[in-house]
């Protein structure tokens, strides 16, 4: 894709001129080292997508712990998280998540519920990503294989992409002061490995695959199952598909 002709200094001057936003002990997930060789990877032959089967998620948050270990996510920030929905007999919806617990554990709560379920959240790697559209220096971009990434050689930490993301999946790294987000573990998938969260999920609720391959597990699931995407009204064409998503989820 084309990149901005403006320098970091040009943009900083412009910004300064005015305002512009149950625990399951599965063991420690070690960061992937080695694996396949990415040197022969051809990104024109793939188009990566992601699916979440909410009927299988048990809220163990193994995905969150694996993501943090694999990608060195700073404390207080998350590339993926799990939300718990609790619906009362009167229809009241309560939503909480495990990000407030340092061990990523859902604590027991009082009161009866008519229905409860878990919904993992992640960057949707949109085909028409708003975050890339608002980036003033072209640091946020989509690869040819459909993954939205951040070029840290260009990012100036303005935070525009953080504010623009409809799914709240970006943050500014407290040490590098640059945008951070899910990369689908790009360093893994280009070596033929699964993203850390998919590898760690004990129930198979997270599915990663090649949308260009009609025989991939993901393509097969999307043909056989009914699915939804989050916030379709935004027109971002997300590539994270949800199976069994309840109507209370937004």
Secondary structure, 3 states (H helix, E strand, C coil): CCCCCCCHHHHHHHHHHCCCCCCCCCCCCCCCCCCCCCCCCCHHHCCEEEEEECCCCCCCCHHHHHHHHHHCCCCCCCCEEEEEEEECCCCCEEEEEHHHCCCCCCCCCCCCCCEEEEEEEECCCCCCCHHHHHCCCCCEEECCCCCEEECCCCCCCCCHHHHHCCCCCCEECCCCCCEECCCCCHHHHCCCCCCHHHHHCCCCCEEEEECCCCCCHHHHHHHHCCEECCCHHHCCCCCEEEECCCCCCC
